Amino acid sequence: MVSVCAAASAQTIKDGSYRIVAHIKSDGTIQDGSYRTIGHIKSDGTVQDGSYRTVGHLKNDGTVQDGSYRTIGHIKSDGTIQDSSYRTIGHVKSDGTVQDDSCRTIGHADGIPLQWAAFYFFFSD
């Protein structure tokens, strides 16, 4: 599931109003809407903040862990995003629409690998 090289160029994550909130470069660098580096997703699934401090891990089986390897969530292959207790907290639809647990559109991540879109739920401010 984890593959940083899934996209050949930078991708964007937009909020529910289509404002760009993040840019994800093909090397896994995450930038905010102003192109300030805020994080990194490494090819092995390690998630780092803008200072390269490890803050999480995206495992191949969809498990999301914090920097201390405690499970904080799950990414299901159908796009369902769950917390550590398997309660649904959101969904990334096949068209890239990101929804909260009440099915309200909170973002758009079309063309972005599922695990990168899930980054928005677990590791963004």
Contacts in CASP RR format, 6 or more apart in sequence:
PFRMAT RR
TARGET T0000
AUTHOR 0000-0000-0000
METHOD contacts of the structure
MODEL  1
MVSVCAAASAQTIKDGSYRIVAHIKSDGTIQDGSYRTIGHIKSDGTVQDG
SYRTVGHLKNDGTVQDGSYRTIGHIKSDGTIQDSSYRTIGHVKSDGTVQD
DSCRTIGHADGIPLQWAAFYFFFSD
1 58 0 8 1.000
1 59 0 8 1.000
1 60 0 8 1.000
1 61 0 8 1.000
1 62 0 8 1.000
1 75 0 8 1.000
1 77 0 8 1.000
1 114 0 8 1.000
1 115 0 8 1.000
2 43 0 8 1.000
2 44 0 8 1.000
2 45 0 8 1.000
2 58 0 8 1.000
2 59 0 8 1.000
2 60 0 8 1.000
2 115 0 8 1.000
3 43 0 8 1.000
3 113 0 8 1.000
4 26 0 8 1.000
4 27 0 8 1.000
4 28 0 8 1.000
4 41 0 8 1.000
4 42 0 8 1.000
4 43 0 8 1.000
4 45 0 8 1.000
5 26 0 8 1.000
5 43 0 8 1.000
6 113 0 8 1.000
6 116 0 8 1.000
7 24 0 8 1.000
7 26 0 8 1.000
7 111 0 8 1.000
7 112 0 8 1.000
7 113 0 8 1.000
8 26 0 8 1.000
9 26 0 8 1.000
10 23 0 8 1.000
10 24 0 8 1.000
10 25 0 8 1.000
10 26 0 8 1.000
11 23 0 8 1.000
11 24 0 8 1.000
11 109 0 8 1.000
11 111 0 8 1.000
11 112 0 8 1.000
11 116 0 8 1.000
12 20 0 8 1.000
12 22 0 8 1.000
12 23 0 8 1.000
12 24 0 8 1.000
13 20 0 8 1.000
13 21 0 8 1.000
13 22 0 8 1.000
13 23 0 8 1.000
13 24 0 8 1.000
13 98 0 8 1.000
13 107 0 8 1.000
13 108 0 8 1.000
13 109 0 8 1.000
13 112 0 8 1.000
13 116 0 8 1.000
13 117 0 8 1.000
13 120 0 8 1.000
14 20 0 8 1.000
14 21 0 8 1.000
14 107 0 8 1.000
14 108 0 8 1.000
14 109 0 8 1.000
15 21 0 8 1.000
15 106 0 8 1.000
15 107 0 8 1.000
15 108 0 8 1.000
16 105 0 8 1.000
16 106 0 8 1.000
16 107 0 8 1.000
16 108 0 8 1.000
18 108 0 8 1.000
20 33 0 8 1.000
21 32 0 8 1.000
21 33 0 8 1.000
21 120 0 8 1.000
21 124 0 8 1.000
22 30 0 8 1.000
22 31 0 8 1.000
22 32 0 8 1.000
22 33 0 8 1.000
22 38 0 8 1.000
22 120 0 8 1.000
22 124 0 8 1.000
23 30 0 8 1.000
23 31 0 8 1.000
23 32 0 8 1.000
23 33 0 8 1.000
23 35 0 8 1.000
24 30 0 8 1.000
24 31 0 8 1.000
24 41 0 8 1.000
24 112 0 8 1.000
24 116 0 8 1.000
25 31 0 8 1.000
28 40 0 8 1.000
28 41 0 8 1.000
28 42 0 8 1.000
28 116 0 8 1.000
29 37 0 8 1.000
29 39 0 8 1.000
29 40 0 8 1.000
30 37 0 8 1.000
30 38 0 8 1.000
30 39 0 8 1.000
30 40 0 8 1.000
30 41 0 8 1.000
30 119 0 8 1.000
31 37 0 8 1.000
31 38 0 8 1.000
31 39 0 8 1.000
32 38 0 8 1.000
37 50 0 8 1.000
38 49 0 8 1.000
38 50 0 8 1.000
38 124 0 8 1.000
39 47 0 8 1.000
39 48 0 8 1.000
39 49 0 8 1.000
39 50 0 8 1.000
39 123 0 8 1.000
40 47 0 8 1.000
40 48 0 8 1.000
40 50 0 8 1.000
40 52 0 8 1.000
41 47 0 8 1.000
41 48 0 8 1.000
41 58 0 8 1.000
41 115 0 8 1.000
41 116 0 8 1.000
41 119 0 8 1.000
42 48 0 8 1.000
45 57 0 8 1.000
45 58 0 8 1.000
45 59 0 8 1.000
45 115 0 8 1.000
46 54 0 8 1.000
46 56 0 8 1.000
46 57 0 8 1.000
47 54 0 8 1.000
47 55 0 8 1.000
47 56 0 8 1.000
47 57 0 8 1.000
47 58 0 8 1.000
47 119 0 8 1.000
47 123 0 8 1.000
48 54 0 8 1.000
48 55 0 8 1.000
48 56 0 8 1.000
49 55 0 8 1.000
54 67 0 8 1.000
55 66 0 8 1.000
55 67 0 8 1.000
55 123 0 8 1.000
56 64 0 8 1.000
56 65 0 8 1.000
56 66 0 8 1.000
56 67 0 8 1.000
56 122 0 8 1.000
56 123 0 8 1.000
57 64 0 8 1.000
57 65 0 8 1.000
57 66 0 8 1.000
57 67 0 8 1.000
57 69 0 8 1.000
58 64 0 8 1.000
58 75 0 8 1.000
58 115 0 8 1.000
58 118 0 8 1.000
58 119 0 8 1.000
59 65 0 8 1.000
62 74 0 8 1.000
62 75 0 8 1.000
62 76 0 8 1.000
62 115 0 8 1.000
63 71 0 8 1.000
63 73 0 8 1.000
63 74 0 8 1.000
64 71 0 8 1.000
64 72 0 8 1.000
64 73 0 8 1.000
64 74 0 8 1.000
64 75 0 8 1.000
64 118 0 8 1.000
64 122 0 8 1.000
65 71 0 8 1.000
65 72 0 8 1.000
66 72 0 8 1.000
70 84 0 8 1.000
71 84 0 8 1.000
72 83 0 8 1.000
72 84 0 8 1.000
72 122 0 8 1.000
73 81 0 8 1.000
73 82 0 8 1.000
73 83 0 8 1.000
73 84 0 8 1.000
73 122 0 8 1.000
74 81 0 8 1.000
74 82 0 8 1.000
74 83 0 8 1.000
74 84 0 8 1.000
74 86 0 8 1.000
75 81 0 8 1.000
75 82 0 8 1.000
75 114 0 8 1.000
75 115 0 8 1.000
75 118 0 8 1.000
76 82 0 8 1.000
77 114 0 8 1.000
79 91 0 8 1.000
79 92 0 8 1.000
79 93 0 8 1.000
79 114 0 8 1.000
80 88 0 8 1.000
80 90 0 8 1.000
80 91 0 8 1.000
81 88 0 8 1.000
81 89 0 8 1.000
81 90 0 8 1.000
81 91 0 8 1.000
81 92 0 8 1.000
81 118 0 8 1.000
81 121 0 8 1.000
82 88 0 8 1.000
82 89 0 8 1.000
83 89 0 8 1.000
87 101 0 8 1.000
88 101 0 8 1.000
89 100 0 8 1.000
89 101 0 8 1.000
89 121 0 8 1.000
90 98 0 8 1.000
90 99 0 8 1.000
90 100 0 8 1.000
90 101 0 8 1.000
90 121 0 8 1.000
91 98 0 8 1.000
91 99 0 8 1.000
91 103 0 8 1.000
92 98 0 8 1.000
92 99 0 8 1.000
92 109 0 8 1.000
92 114 0 8 1.000
92 117 0 8 1.000
92 118 0 8 1.000
93 99 0 8 1.000
95 110 0 8 1.000
96 108 0 8 1.000
96 109 0 8 1.000
96 110 0 8 1.000
96 111 0 8 1.000
96 112 0 8 1.000
96 117 0 8 1.000
97 105 0 8 1.000
97 107 0 8 1.000
97 108 0 8 1.000
97 110 0 8 1.000
98 105 0 8 1.000
98 106 0 8 1.000
98 107 0 8 1.000
98 108 0 8 1.000
98 109 0 8 1.000
98 117 0 8 1.000
98 120 0 8 1.000
99 105 0 8 1.000
99 106 0 8 1.000
99 107 0 8 1.000
100 106 0 8 1.000
107 120 0 8 1.000
109 116 0 8 1.000
109 117 0 8 1.000
109 120 0 8 1.000
END
